[in-house]
Amino acid sequence: MSQHRIRTVAETGSTNADLKVLAAAGWPEGQWLRAERQTSGRGRLGRDWQSVTGNLHASTLIRLRPGDPLVTGLGLLAGIAVHDALAGLLPDAAIQLRWPNDVMVGPAKLAGMLLEREGDAVILGIGVNVAQAPRLPGRETIALADLPGGEGIDAGEVLGALVPALDGWLTRWRAEGASALITAWLARGHPVGTRLAVSTGADRPQHGRFLGLEAHGALILGLEDGTSEIIHSGDVGVLL
């Protein structure tokens, strides 16, 4: 991997927040910003993302072009790319996606990401628990170092695998559209029929079964009364 594509800083508040500023200054697609440590990392749904030294905290920019498929597909794309990078480093690990793009090992979260629109670009922030899994109340986490063969992997190696994985999937997304992403996600995600709890707001979570993904990547949830609902955004838990 060409190191000139990665700018590394010792510490920052948030690599996504930094790229919001850099985007306006012409930060190009394919360049990455990596921080050894973040002090104000963020995850989906406004959650804090604990940034432990030794883990990967990095962001990149996707410049939207005329003729690009719908931007909603980028959430699935990001999860697929991270899954493929990590599975390539640890092919025997049972790494699986949880909709839309959480990277899991069993019930424990290994990696997450945050996508934010900024003008004609999408900022993609990725956090991977490499050396240590942060302790989060009510949520299971795991690190690469906890998996067989993962002890010697460092954050630089993870980013080295991630950069070409994302490049490849961006190229496919632009050439083939969302259909390629849906097929790839279904091969890497929780199987059709998996029981899910989906929270979309302040109401009680809905329970149902995963029926697949609709054409633009939204989750199809089969409810207990035999109907189904399309979920465009929400917090998903897998029920055992």
N, C-alpha and C positions, 0 to 999 in steps of 0.2 A: 504494500500500500504506500502511496506517495505521502510522505509526512507533510509536504507543503499544503495539503488539504486540511490539516488539523492545526488549529491554534489552541495551545494549552495554557491555562492560567492556574496559579496556585489556589486562588480563592475568589469567589464572587458571590453575589446574592443569589442570582438565578441565571443560568445560561439562556433560558428562553427570554427573560427580561432584557438581557444584553443584546440578543439578536433582534428584538423589536427596535432597538436604537440603530443597530448596524444595518438592518434591512433598508432603512431610509437612506443610508450612506452607500448603498449599492452592493451589499454583501452578496456574493454570487451563489447560485445553486451548486451543491456539491462540496462546499466548504463547511467544516465543522468547528464548533467551539466546545472545548472540553475543560471542565474545572476539576481540579483535584479535590476540592471541597466546595460545597454550596452552603450558604447560611440561611437562605430563604427559598429553598426548593419547593415546588408546588406539583401536585398531582391532579387527577381528574376530580371534578365536582368540588373544587375549592379546597381539597385536602392538602395538608402539609406533606412534603416528601422529605423524609429524613435522609440527609446526605452524609453518609459515613465515609471517612477517608479510606481509600482502597476500593470503593465501589465506583461504578461508571456514572458520570453525570455529564451529558453532552447534548448539544442541540445542533440542528442544521436547518437549512432553508430550502423550501421547494418553491421555485418561481413558476407561477401558473402561466400557461401559454394558450394562445388562441387554439381551439380545437381539442384541448385537454378534456378527458372525461369529467363527470361530476366530481367535485372535490370531496363529497361524502365518502368516496372509496378510499381516501387516504388513511382513514383510521384503520381499516382492515389491512391495507398495505403495510403500514408500520408494524402491526403485530406480526404479520407473516415474515417480514424481513428480520425482525428481532428473533423470532422463533427459529428461523433457518440458521442465523448466525450462531445461536447458542447450541442448537442441535448439532451443528457441524463441529463445534468444539467438544461436545459431550454426546456422541451419538447413542450411547446406551441409556441416557437419562430420559425419564418419562416426561418430557416437556410438552405442554399442551396449552392452547389458547383458550381463554375465557372471554366471551363477547364483551366489548368489541375487540380489545387488544391487550388485555392483561395476560402476562406470560406466567404460567403456573407449573408447579410440580405437585401433583395431588391437590390438596386443599391450600397449599402454601404459595404465596406470590413471590415470584423470582424477579420480575421486571415489570415496569409500567411506563406509560408515555403520556404526553400532553401535547395536543395539537391546537394551535391558535392562529387565527387568520389575521394577517397584517397587510392590508392593501392587496396587491397582486401576488402575495406570497402566503405560504403556510409555514409557520415555524413548528418544527417537530422536536420536542424534548424527550429524551430517553434516559431512564434510570435503571440500572441493572445492579442487583445485589451480587457483587463479585466476591469480596472478601468477608463480608459480614451482613447478616440479616438484621435490620432494625427491629426492635421490639415495639409492637403496636397493639394497644388494647383492643381485644375482640377480633384481631386479624392475624392469621398465621402467615409467616414469612419464611423464606429460605434463601440461602446464598449458594453460588456456584461452589464455594469452598466446602459446603456441607454435603456435596454430591461426590460419589466415587469418581476419582480422576480430576476433580475440580480444584483441588488444593493449590496446584501450581499455576493456575490461570490468573493473569492480572488484567486490570481494566484496559490497558493499552492493547492487549491481545484481543479482548472482546470487541473493542472499537475497530481493530484491524479486520475482524471478520464481518462486522456490521456494515462498514462503508460499502464494500462491493455487493453485499446482499441487498441493501437499499437501492443502489444504482440499478441492479438487475431488475428489481420489481418495479421501479419507476418506469423503466424502459418498456416492460410488459404492459403496465397499466396504460401507458400512452398509446401503445400499439393495439391492444386487445380490449381495453375497457374493463368494466367492473366484472364481467363474466369470468375472466381469468382469476380475479381475486376471490370471488365467491367459491369457485372450485377449490382453490388452494386453501382457503380458510377452513372449509368444511373437512378437508383432509387433515388439518392440524388442530381443530377445535374440539370442544365437547361434542360427543356424537348426537345425532338426531335421536330424540327420545329421552335425553337427559332431563331430569327434573330440576327446575330452576325456580329461584325466588327473585323477582324483578321489582326494584323500587324505582319509581319515576318521580317521586316527590314526597310530600308529607303524609300521604295516605299509606295504609298498610301495604306491604309488599304483595304482589300478585304471585300466586304459585301456579305453575303449569309445566308443560313439557316443551322442550326445544324442537320445533318443527322444521328448522332450516333458516335460510336467509332469503329475503326478497331481492328483487333485481338490483337495488342500489345498496344492499348490504345491511338493511335493517333486520332486526331479529323477529322471527315469527314465533309467538308464544301460544301454544295450545292450552286453553283454559279447561278447568274441570267440567264446565257445562257444555263442552263440545264445540264452543266457538274459539276463534283465534284472534289475537291482537298483534298489530305491528308495533314494535318498540324501536323508536329512533334514537333514544338516549335514555340511559338509566344505569343503575347499579345492579349487577347480576351476581347472584350467589348460586353455587351448585348444591343441590340438596341430595343427601345420601339416602 
